[in-house]
Amino acid sequence: MTTTQRKSADVSEQQARQVAEAARESEWRKPSFGRELFLGHFPLDLIDPWPAAEPRPDADEFLVRLAEYLRTEVDGARIEREDRIPDEVFHGLARIGAFGMKIDKEYGGLGLSHLHYCKALTLVASVSPAVAALLSAHQSIGVPQPLKLFGTPAQKQAFLPRLAAGEVSAFLLTEPDVGSDPARLGTIAEPVEGGYRLNGVKLWATNGTVATLLVVMARVPEKGITAFVVEGDSAGITVERRNSFLGLRGLENSLTRFHDVFVPADNLIGGLGKGLRIALTTLNTGRLSLPAMCVAAGKRSLTVAREWSTARVQWGRPVGQHEAVAGKIAFIAATTYAMESMLDLCCVIADDDRNDIRIEAALVKLFASEMAWRVADELIQIRGGRGFERSDSLTARGERGSEAEQILRDLRINRIFEGSTEIMHLLIAREAVDAHLTVAGDIIDPTAGLGRKARAGARAGAFYARWLPTLAVGRGQVPTGYAEFGPLAAHLRYVERASRKLARSTFYGMSRWQGRLEHKQGFLGRIVDIGAELFAMSAVCVRARAQSRDTREGMELADLFCRQARLRADALFAALWDNTDALDVKAARRVLDGRYAFLEEGMIPPSTEGAWVAAWEPGPATVDDVRRRIPPRD
């Protein structure tokens, strides 16, 4: 075992939690709809009326140019077939400014709003999710966003014009043995004269094989995890692998080694030890890019489901008229409307910068990634055998191509990218109980002394004396509540009541399990999923009301979605207290101990060898460099 790995293994659960806790933004300087929802309050005025987006004729013109370019110049089927985005696509995207969508105009970018940026990603993803992932990783978590938020004027001037012109950036945090637990980070940035010497290995760097500028997270001894801008062609960097995946087959994702790579001190972003906070702050809005791609998949799935279910006849009727299929079509339509409503709402709120959207952005990422996967799965079921068949196979025998199986494969990563569903549950749950931990955290903290516990008890008594009575009654119990929403009023009354019930349930859970609550991940996951359904219901109702002056279609979709969401939320409420969580944990331990190994008998396992997590050691590369460099435009 290497020295790096020994250090990683020595990190305790408490130390890991302390690192994560230190990185999160602890203050709430602006109002948050999501935070209040989990506290049992329903501040509808924060999102209603639907916030108006700032007119941007230049952005609208860009979307027209982008759509025309995608329609005429980007062949998504070719990218899927060849596992590669052609050089000319890089050149074309650079020519129209797509690499600078989120970069301010003063640095050569387009300076798009979050709303226009996500509309652009939805367009791109509808043609090629791999190209959308390229642009998203480049701008949402790559060099432009951290520099926009934390960079110095000199750093912005040095790097942003290059990126706006078409150079590609990547974000490097994950390591072969380090995922969502950054306390175990093994890449080291050792201070030397004039800068730092970087050593380590990074896994799953999206854009890593083509990027010329990198954001690298590394541990500076005694200072903590720190973010650096690193030139991709620096001496000592080797791209050892281009990783191959289930979906997103054009993705240029790498295993990258750093051996004695010199990084100038001027390339440090935001200060020593601030790397994780920079990463989390960047993701507050960076996570909106994944729902944009989920919306594209929902829209495409709806088109295929509608056209196929009208054309395909079984038992004397189009299949869409059979109830078993009709329910799936209704789910796809309602869910796509909800995903788009949540995303657009988060974008316009982020653009007006009046509210803190860290919870809302996390909720829409969680909701969209999970529900889009279900949408794609239902599409394949609607298409039957043709849903399982590849598009090129369909066209080869004279039928219309439909990339249903590709949609499913491409979407699967979104439940893992930028925070897996399980991590998102814990992240959002931590924010949801923040008010409780602020006043009562020392009561359940085993390291707190009697004095701290006594003071926390006094604070908690005062807080809960004020807070608990607010959960007893509310506007949702008034028959005429939210009457201005017409037929949707009953759904908003449900949201208000459910919000108070959600807060009470969280309080009961804290009272019951106290410090053990953090290990009740099934309970916390359901709490978060209920909050996501309530946020989605709120978003569709507010959007539909804003649209109702011109059309009734939005009201119909909002009503349909809310009826479906209420059933899911009610089931989640019931499962908070009636579940097999404890039994599941016991069973899993028995599985891990080999108690049920007899179930694995009677099959022939593949003859694969090697460790489940590959060991790595600092040092020079022992394999060839496989980086790809896009030739200059003519």
Legacy VTK file of the C-alpha trace (Angstrom):
# vtk DataFile Version 3.0
C-alpha trace
ASCII
DATASET POLYDATA
POINTS 634 float
0.000 0.000 0.000
1.362 3.407 -0.944
1.960 6.283 1.434
-0.885 8.221 -0.165
-3.277 5.351 0.373
-2.197 4.913 4.005
-3.018 8.549 4.669
-6.377 8.152 2.971
-7.295 5.079 4.997
-6.476 6.890 8.248
-9.234 9.470 7.748
-11.971 8.791 10.293
-15.695 9.234 9.759
-15.648 12.256 12.049
-12.734 13.848 10.170
-14.451 13.278 6.833
-17.609 14.891 8.156
-15.660 17.864 9.495
-14.040 18.472 6.114
-17.416 18.396 4.359
-19.000 20.604 7.000
-16.236 23.196 6.759
-16.733 23.407 2.993
-20.478 24.121 3.010
-21.786 27.671 3.024
-23.115 28.064 6.552
-24.938 31.390 6.316
-28.252 32.245 4.678
-27.979 35.851 3.537
-30.909 35.676 1.137
-34.362 34.093 1.352
-34.748 30.520 0.139
-38.034 29.002 -0.960
-36.666 25.488 -0.557
-35.309 26.069 2.925
-38.607 27.494 4.139
-40.507 24.599 2.560
-38.586 22.112 4.690
-39.218 24.266 7.778
-42.972 24.032 7.293
-43.454 27.444 5.730
-44.813 28.034 2.238
-43.512 31.444 1.067
-45.251 31.400 -2.312
-44.520 35.103 -2.766
-40.860 34.214 -3.400
-41.804 32.531 -6.693
-45.223 34.002 -7.540
-45.851 35.798 -9.773
-43.551 33.914 -12.106
-40.333 35.970 -12.210
-39.908 37.831 -15.470
-36.720 37.107 -17.395
-34.719 40.104 -18.556
-35.173 40.687 -22.310
-32.022 39.643 -24.171
-32.405 40.046 -27.949
-28.756 39.097 -28.420
-29.263 35.863 -26.485
-32.404 35.057 -28.471
-30.478 35.594 -31.704
-27.726 33.274 -30.461
-30.257 30.527 -29.767
-31.521 30.857 -33.352
-27.973 30.586 -34.720
-27.214 27.662 -32.441
-30.353 25.789 -33.487
-29.536 26.299 -37.173
-25.954 25.138 -36.658
-27.057 22.032 -34.771
-29.712 21.229 -37.356
-27.367 21.481 -40.327
-23.856 20.704 -39.065
-23.985 18.324 -36.085
-24.681 14.649 -36.748
-25.600 13.090 -33.407
-25.828 9.605 -34.906
-22.292 9.894 -36.258
-20.964 10.949 -32.850
-22.726 7.973 -31.270
-21.413 5.636 -33.962
-17.794 6.846 -33.929
-17.488 7.534 -30.166
-16.010 10.898 -31.029
-17.017 14.511 -31.532
-15.441 15.571 -34.857
-12.876 18.364 -34.899
-15.140 20.448 -37.127
-17.845 20.436 -34.439
-15.372 21.948 -31.976
-14.530 24.581 -34.602
-18.164 25.320 -35.372
-19.134 25.676 -31.721
-16.211 28.026 -31.186
-17.159 30.073 -34.245
-20.686 30.775 -32.974
-19.500 31.446 -29.416
-20.823 28.320 -27.664
-17.666 27.889 -25.572
-18.197 31.355 -24.116
-21.902 31.216 -23.287
-21.347 31.822 -19.558
-18.265 34.024 -19.933
-18.838 37.772 -19.588
-18.717 39.875 -22.722
-15.709 41.853 -21.525
-13.661 38.659 -21.858
-15.003 37.734 -25.273
-17.949 35.616 -24.154
-21.690 35.951 -24.678
-22.585 36.588 -21.042
-25.799 34.564 -21.241
-28.210 34.387 -18.360
-28.735 31.061 -16.625
-32.054 30.784 -18.440
-30.628 31.276 -21.927
-27.648 29.061 -21.134
-29.895 26.188 -20.077
-32.124 26.720 -23.116
-28.983 26.414 -25.237
-27.915 23.189 -23.492
-31.396 21.750 -24.019
-31.080 22.458 -27.739
-27.625 20.895 -27.914
-28.629 17.819 -25.884
-31.580 17.208 -28.198
-29.051 16.589 -31.001
-26.095 15.149 -29.090
-25.964 14.711 -25.295
-22.219 14.153 -25.632
-21.757 17.645 -27.086
-23.984 19.072 -24.349
-21.810 17.350 -21.727
-18.715 18.840 -23.379
-20.089 22.370 -23.173
-21.565 21.895 -19.699
-18.394 20.496 -18.130
-16.395 23.257 -19.816
-18.515 26.119 -18.450
-20.605 24.914 -15.515
-17.829 23.305 -13.469
-14.704 23.920 -15.572
-12.443 26.962 -15.383
-14.914 29.740 -16.390
-17.339 29.439 -13.460
-14.811 29.225 -10.580
-12.912 32.170 -12.059
-16.115 34.155 -12.507
-16.954 33.692 -8.828
-13.522 33.623 -7.179
-10.851 34.580 -9.732
-8.674 37.677 -9.611
-8.908 40.279 -12.399
-5.534 39.084 -13.674
-6.675 35.454 -13.780
-9.844 36.361 -15.631
-7.924 38.383 -18.180
-5.347 35.648 -18.669
-7.661 32.669 -19.083
-11.240 33.622 -19.933
-10.606 35.056 -23.433
-8.867 31.813 -24.398
-11.796 29.751 -23.189
-14.396 31.961 -24.849
-12.507 31.568 -28.142
-12.757 27.781 -28.070
-10.138 26.295 -25.783
-11.658 23.567 -23.609
-11.544 23.322 -19.813
-12.074 20.456 -17.366
-12.636 19.965 -13.639
-10.489 17.416 -11.761
-11.526 16.382 -8.252
-12.285 12.635 -8.244
-9.460 10.140 -7.752
-9.349 6.347 -8.197
-10.011 5.820 -4.479
-11.766 9.098 -3.664
-15.282 10.009 -4.786
-17.761 11.931 -2.644
-15.437 11.798 0.369
-12.895 14.563 -0.375
-11.249 14.302 3.051
-9.276 11.376 1.601
-7.905 13.394 -1.340
-4.454 12.124 -2.268
-3.243 14.649 -4.855
-0.673 16.905 -3.209
0.354 20.484 -4.088
3.653 21.038 -2.319
4.795 24.666 -1.947
8.010 25.416 -3.854
9.692 28.635 -4.927
7.279 30.622 -7.076
4.368 28.193 -6.799
3.474 24.578 -6.139
4.580 21.131 -7.278
1.600 18.927 -8.117
1.602 15.108 -7.776
-1.342 12.741 -8.022
-3.821 10.943 -10.250
-7.316 12.140 -11.192
-10.113 9.929 -12.515
-13.152 10.767 -14.671
-12.094 14.223 -15.769
-14.833 15.168 -18.235
-13.149 16.821 -21.256
-9.844 15.628 -19.794
-8.377 14.349 -23.059
-9.065 17.586 -24.969
-8.820 20.255 -22.259
-6.008 22.787 -22.379
-6.957 24.433 -19.072
-7.828 22.482 -15.929
-9.298 23.222 -12.514
-7.457 20.835 -10.206
-8.270 20.189 -6.557
-5.194 19.256 -4.526
-4.202 19.147 -0.886
-1.689 21.767 0.231
0.043 20.399 3.356
-1.231 22.031 6.556
-3.587 24.288 4.543
-6.200 21.954 3.105
-7.798 21.319 -0.263
-7.070 24.125 -2.697
-8.142 24.911 -6.277
-5.658 25.683 -9.046
-5.825 26.582 -12.718
-3.370 24.302 -14.470
-2.210 24.496 -18.080
-3.177 21.212 -19.700
0.086 20.935 -21.621
2.360 21.524 -18.614
5.376 19.253 -18.299
4.578 16.246 -16.138
0.909 15.844 -17.124
0.012 12.559 -18.807
-3.457 11.591 -19.994
-3.160 7.864 -19.384
-6.602 6.713 -20.476
-9.662 7.858 -22.317
-12.490 6.219 -20.378
-15.312 4.416 -22.189
-18.875 4.501 -20.864
-22.353 3.015 -21.141
-23.645 6.222 -22.708
-22.409 9.649 -23.834
-20.106 7.834 -26.209
-18.526 10.972 -27.610
-17.413 12.078 -24.146
-13.693 12.841 -23.827
-13.208 11.672 -20.250
-9.771 10.877 -18.858
-7.519 9.329 -16.253
-4.859 12.008 -15.793
-1.536 11.811 -13.936
0.418 14.713 -12.476
4.125 14.162 -11.797
6.101 17.116 -10.444
3.895 19.551 -12.365
4.799 23.147 -11.573
1.861 25.486 -11.009
2.608 29.214 -10.568
1.371 30.761 -7.331
-0.699 33.197 -9.418
-2.829 30.256 -10.568
-4.237 29.526 -7.109
-7.994 30.252 -7.033
-9.725 31.880 -4.087
-7.145 31.251 -1.362
-5.467 28.333 0.362
-7.810 25.689 1.720
-10.845 27.079 -0.105
-11.041 24.430 -2.825
-14.054 22.461 -1.614
-16.036 25.589 -0.841
-15.272 26.848 -4.350
-16.426 23.527 -5.795
-19.679 23.501 -3.822
-20.442 27.152 -4.578
-19.771 26.562 -8.264
-22.209 23.649 -8.215
-24.996 25.764 -6.693
-25.835 26.933 -10.189
-23.602 24.542 -12.154
-25.989 21.702 -11.331
-28.666 23.369 -13.475
-26.948 22.128 -16.621
-27.863 18.481 -15.972
-31.621 19.158 -15.666
-31.381 21.057 -18.967
-30.218 17.857 -20.627
-32.924 15.885 -18.820
-35.525 18.295 -20.190
-34.191 17.665 -23.697
-34.563 13.912 -23.162
-38.095 14.393 -21.846
-39.097 16.464 -24.858
-37.611 13.962 -27.306
-39.260 11.063 -25.456
-42.614 12.814 -25.624
-42.287 13.327 -29.389
-41.423 9.683 -30.025
-44.144 8.410 -27.670
-46.796 10.608 -29.279
-45.931 9.809 -32.887
-45.407 6.079 -32.324
-48.517 5.638 -30.179
-50.612 7.266 -32.888
-49.134 5.244 -35.758
-48.880 1.827 -34.116
-52.185 -0.096 -34.122
-52.845 -3.121 -31.918
-56.173 -4.842 -31.192
-58.001 -2.491 -33.507
-56.849 0.779 -31.941
-53.722 2.964 -31.825
-51.689 1.744 -28.853
-51.887 5.185 -27.230
-55.616 4.681 -26.747
-55.082 1.613 -24.581
-55.121 2.574 -20.900
-51.901 0.708 -20.070
-49.984 2.809 -22.605
-51.990 5.992 -22.045
-50.826 6.129 -18.427
-47.211 6.056 -19.562
-47.772 8.827 -22.116
-49.486 10.966 -19.490
-46.575 10.435 -17.104
-44.031 11.462 -19.750
-45.960 14.633 -20.649
-46.637 15.718 -17.068
-43.111 14.976 -15.882
-41.485 16.821 -18.776
-43.642 19.856 -18.001
-42.585 19.658 -14.352
-38.863 19.299 -15.092
-38.933 22.289 -17.418
-40.968 24.352 -14.941
-38.561 23.650 -12.074
-35.522 24.361 -14.223
-36.860 27.610 -15.705
-37.920 28.808 -12.262
-34.495 28.076 -10.777
-32.816 29.855 -13.690
-34.815 33.075 -13.464
-34.433 33.146 -9.674
-30.681 32.676 -10.068
-30.580 35.434 -12.670
-32.365 38.028 -10.534
-30.004 37.117 -7.649
-32.546 37.902 -4.956
-32.851 34.400 -3.500
-30.472 31.703 -2.325
-31.105 28.759 -4.668
-28.673 26.170 -3.314
-31.525 23.896 -2.168
-33.705 24.533 -5.220
-30.852 23.816 -7.659
-30.033 20.606 -5.812
-33.702 19.578 -5.791
-34.160 20.072 -9.526
-30.950 18.140 -10.233
-32.156 15.294 -8.031
-35.723 15.297 -9.339
-34.872 15.655 -13.033
-32.139 13.021 -13.063
-34.384 10.453 -11.369
-37.586 11.239 -13.260
-35.973 11.559 -16.692
-34.593 8.048 -16.245
-38.129 6.808 -15.562
-39.391 8.725 -18.586
-36.843 7.024 -20.836
-37.638 3.619 -19.369
-41.347 4.146 -20.031
-40.569 5.236 -23.588
-38.775 1.966 -24.263
-41.741 0.065 -22.854
-44.114 1.998 -25.116
-41.946 1.226 -28.139
-41.706 -2.462 -27.214
-39.043 -4.421 -29.073
-38.263 -1.372 -31.204
-37.360 0.532 -28.050
-34.652 -2.020 -27.321
-33.360 -1.924 -30.903
-30.687 0.561 -31.871
-31.633 3.407 -34.186
-29.189 2.383 -36.928
-30.636 -1.133 -36.892
-34.130 0.260 -37.348
-33.154 2.447 -40.284
-31.179 -0.393 -41.888
-34.414 -2.334 -42.335
-36.418 0.609 -43.561
-38.058 1.929 -40.397
-37.793 5.359 -38.850
-34.859 5.560 -36.467
-35.660 6.232 -32.831
-32.835 6.462 -30.326
-34.872 5.325 -27.312
-32.193 2.964 -26.034
-29.543 5.670 -26.456
-31.660 8.154 -24.488
-31.784 5.648 -21.638
-28.033 5.003 -21.741
-27.129 8.677 -21.980
-29.412 9.638 -19.083
-28.127 7.036 -16.650
-25.038 9.020 -15.670
-27.099 11.993 -14.490
-28.066 10.020 -11.384
-24.319 9.936 -10.562
-22.773 13.071 -12.153
-22.202 16.088 -9.889
-23.516 14.310 -6.819
-25.163 10.880 -6.925
-28.788 10.567 -5.865
-27.668 9.170 -2.520
-25.225 12.030 -1.929
-27.792 14.599 -3.076
-30.237 13.199 -0.512
-27.688 13.727 2.249
-26.566 17.133 0.988
-30.109 18.482 0.768
-31.094 16.871 4.064
-28.172 18.623 5.753
-29.440 21.975 4.501
-33.020 21.066 5.411
-32.114 20.478 9.062
-29.664 23.366 9.263
-31.971 25.529 11.382
-32.368 22.684 13.873
-28.634 21.973 14.071
-27.906 25.674 14.503
-29.976 25.887 17.681
-29.811 22.327 18.994
-26.791 20.702 17.382
-24.703 20.739 20.551
-27.336 18.687 22.357
-26.646 15.682 20.143
-22.946 16.408 19.548
-20.935 13.809 21.520
-17.945 16.165 21.668
-19.912 19.017 23.271
-19.387 19.605 26.991
-22.113 20.127 29.565
-21.885 23.898 29.243
-22.433 23.851 25.485
-25.277 21.365 25.856
-26.973 23.550 28.474
-26.753 26.661 26.300
-28.039 24.676 23.316
-30.948 23.438 25.401
-31.938 26.976 26.244
-31.704 28.076 22.600
-33.660 25.055 21.439
-36.407 25.632 23.994
-36.906 29.207 22.828
-36.756 28.257 19.123
-39.215 25.369 19.320
-41.616 27.317 21.517
-41.963 29.753 18.623
-41.668 27.316 15.718
-43.807 24.317 16.620
-47.087 26.278 16.951
-46.639 27.540 13.363
-46.934 23.944 12.132
-50.430 23.431 13.538
-52.565 25.462 11.152
-52.096 27.303 7.887
-53.640 28.640 4.727
-53.839 25.143 3.269
-56.676 24.339 5.669
-58.801 27.238 4.462
-61.237 26.039 1.747
-60.766 29.256 -0.207
-56.971 29.339 0.157
-55.075 30.178 -3.025
-58.361 30.744 -4.857
-56.530 32.972 -7.344
-55.051 29.783 -8.833
-58.475 28.506 -9.867
-58.534 24.731 -10.401
-54.968 24.457 -9.130
-55.784 25.983 -5.737
-56.451 22.593 -4.150
-52.958 21.446 -5.108
-51.327 24.463 -3.475
-53.395 23.899 -0.360
-52.003 20.379 -0.349
-48.423 21.709 -0.697
-48.924 24.064 2.243
-50.321 21.309 4.460
-47.691 18.825 3.325
-44.918 21.334 4.009
-46.015 21.587 7.646
-46.356 17.808 7.858
-42.882 17.436 6.384
-41.418 19.758 9.014
-43.210 17.905 11.803
-41.944 14.587 10.467
-38.380 15.893 10.374
-38.714 17.105 13.965
-40.120 13.752 15.085
-37.220 11.984 13.385
-34.679 14.225 15.106
-36.382 13.682 18.463
-36.459 9.931 17.974
-32.966 9.287 16.656
-31.057 12.450 17.707
-27.397 11.976 16.739
-28.203 8.739 14.913
-30.372 10.610 12.425
-27.437 11.081 10.047
-27.307 7.299 9.647
-31.043 7.047 8.865
-30.432 7.631 5.193
-33.664 5.979 4.076
-35.667 8.377 6.236
-33.672 11.394 5.114
-33.944 10.391 1.458
-37.735 10.236 1.688
-37.859 13.612 3.449
-35.890 15.118 0.564
-37.949 13.364 -2.117
-41.146 14.733 -0.570
-39.626 18.219 -0.647
-38.733 17.750 -4.310
-42.320 16.777 -5.171
-43.664 19.804 -3.290
-41.237 22.145 -5.036
-42.195 20.663 -8.403
-45.903 21.093 -7.658
-45.323 24.718 -6.684
-43.339 25.404 -9.843
-45.910 23.929 -12.235
-48.806 25.756 -10.568
-47.084 29.136 -10.688
-45.964 28.595 -14.275
-49.395 27.413 -15.416
-51.095 30.403 -13.838
-48.695 32.723 -15.655
-49.453 30.929 -18.933
-53.214 30.689 -18.451
-53.908 34.120 -19.930
-53.047 32.721 -23.339
-53.636 28.991 -23.102
-55.230 26.291 -20.994
-52.743 23.588 -21.881
-50.406 24.531 -19.042
-53.224 24.331 -16.508
-54.107 20.860 -17.737
-50.536 19.601 -17.490
-50.035 21.202 -14.083
-53.202 19.569 -12.745
-52.155 16.203 -14.156
-48.668 16.426 -12.691
-49.915 17.521 -9.264
-52.329 14.603 -9.081
-49.499 12.199 -9.892
-47.087 13.925 -7.493
-49.564 13.845 -4.618
-49.811 10.070 -4.890
-46.017 9.768 -4.789
-45.724 12.182 -1.853
-48.414 10.380 0.135
-46.614 7.077 -0.413
-43.349 8.632 0.750
-45.004 10.044 3.884
-46.326 6.576 4.720
-42.933 4.997 4.121
-41.244 7.366 6.582
-42.516 5.182 9.414
-43.555 1.955 7.693
-40.552 0.503 5.891
-37.937 -2.237 5.964
-34.923 0.051 6.424
-33.612 -1.590 9.608
-34.152 -5.075 8.212
-32.461 -4.056 4.957
-29.365 -2.923 6.865
-29.196 -6.223 8.750
-29.686 -8.195 5.540
-26.987 -6.221 3.757
-24.518 -6.950 6.548
-25.321 -10.646 6.238
-24.774 -10.468 2.485
-21.428 -8.746 3.006
-20.442 -11.374 5.578
-21.125 -14.112 3.008
-24.141 -15.610 4.756
-26.109 -15.813 1.510
-23.232 -16.760 -0.763
-25.132 -19.911 -1.772
-27.324 -17.636 -3.931
-24.324 -16.975 -6.136
-23.877 -20.632 -6.953
-25.033 -22.123 -10.237
-23.583 -19.499 -12.548
-20.241 -18.990 -14.237
-18.638 -15.659 -13.311
-16.564 -13.842 -15.937
-12.854 -14.579 -15.720
-11.830 -11.048 -14.804
-8.955 -10.185 -12.526
-7.695 -7.098 -10.765
-8.624 -4.927 -7.819
-12.057 -3.300 -7.597
-10.256 0.004 -6.969
-6.970 0.293 -8.825
-3.966 1.177 -6.710
-1.853 4.113 -7.789
1.452 5.540 -6.731
2.959 8.990 -7.231
5.554 9.055 -9.946
6.060 9.437 -13.674
3.704 7.830 -16.171
4.530 4.388 -17.476
2.087 4.461 -20.399
1.769 6.605 -23.504
-0.094 9.910 -23.435
-3.463 9.645 -25.200
-4.499 13.287 -25.110
-6.273 14.703 -28.112
-5.559 18.173 -29.399
-8.042 19.928 -31.683
-6.130 21.473 -34.609
-6.504 25.242 -35.072
-9.321 26.528 -37.235
-8.411 27.518 -40.763
LINES 1 635
634 0 1 2 3 4 5 6 7 8 9 10 11 12 13 14 15 16 17 18 19 20 21 22 23 24 25 26 27 28 29 30 31 32 33 34 35 36 37 38 39 40 41 42 43 44 45 46 47 48 49 50 51 52 53 54 55 56 57 58 59 60 61 62 63 64 65 66 67 68 69 70 71 72 73 74 75 76 77 78 79 80 81 82 83 84 85 86 87 88 89 90 91 92 93 94 95 96 97 98 99 100 101 102 103 104 105 106 107 108 109 110 111 112 113 114 115 116 117 118 119 120 121 122 123 124 125 126 127 128 129 130 131 132 133 134 135 136 137 138 139 140 141 142 143 144 145 146 147 148 149 150 151 152 153 154 155 156 157 158 159 160 161 162 163 164 165 166 167 168 169 170 171 172 173 174 175 176 177 178 179 180 181 182 183 184 185 186 187 188 189 190 191 192 193 194 195 196 197 198 199 200 201 202 203 204 205 206 207 208 209 210 211 212 213 214 215 216 217 218 219 220 221 222 223 224 225 226 227 228 229 230 231 232 233 234 235 236 237 238 239 240 241 242 243 244 245 246 247 248 249 250 251 252 253 254 255 256 257 258 259 260 261 262 263 264 265 266 267 268 269 270 271 272 273 274 275 276 277 278 279 280 281 282 283 284 285 286 287 288 289 290 291 292 293 294 295 296 297 298 299 300 301 302 303 304 305 306 307 308 309 310 311 312 313 314 315 316 317 318 319 320 321 322 323 324 325 326 327 328 329 330 331 332 333 334 335 336 337 338 339 340 341 342 343 344 345 346 347 348 349 350 351 352 353 354 355 356 357 358 359 360 361 362 363 364 365 366 367 368 369 370 371 372 373 374 375 376 377 378 379 380 381 382 383 384 385 386 387 388 389 390 391 392 393 394 395 396 397 398 399 400 401 402 403 404 405 406 407 408 409 410 411 412 413 414 415 416 417 418 419 420 421 422 423 424 425 426 427 428 429 430 431 432 433 434 435 436 437 438 439 440 441 442 443 444 445 446 447 448 449 450 451 452 453 454 455 456 457 458 459 460 461 462 463 464 465 466 467 468 469 470 471 472 473 474 475 476 477 478 479 480 481 482 483 484 485 486 487 488 489 490 491 492 493 494 495 496 497 498 499 500 501 502 503 504 505 506 507 508 509 510 511 512 513 514 515 516 517 518 519 520 521 522 523 524 525 526 527 528 529 530 531 532 533 534 535 536 537 538 539 540 541 542 543 544 545 546 547 548 549 550 551 552 553 554 555 556 557 558 559 560 561 562 563 564 565 566 567 568 569 570 571 572 573 574 575 576 577 578 579 580 581 582 583 584 585 586 587 588 589 590 591 592 593 594 595 596 597 598 599 600 601 602 603 604 605 606 607 608 609 610 611 612 613 614 615 616 617 618 619 620 621 622 623 624 625 626 627 628 629 630 631 632 633
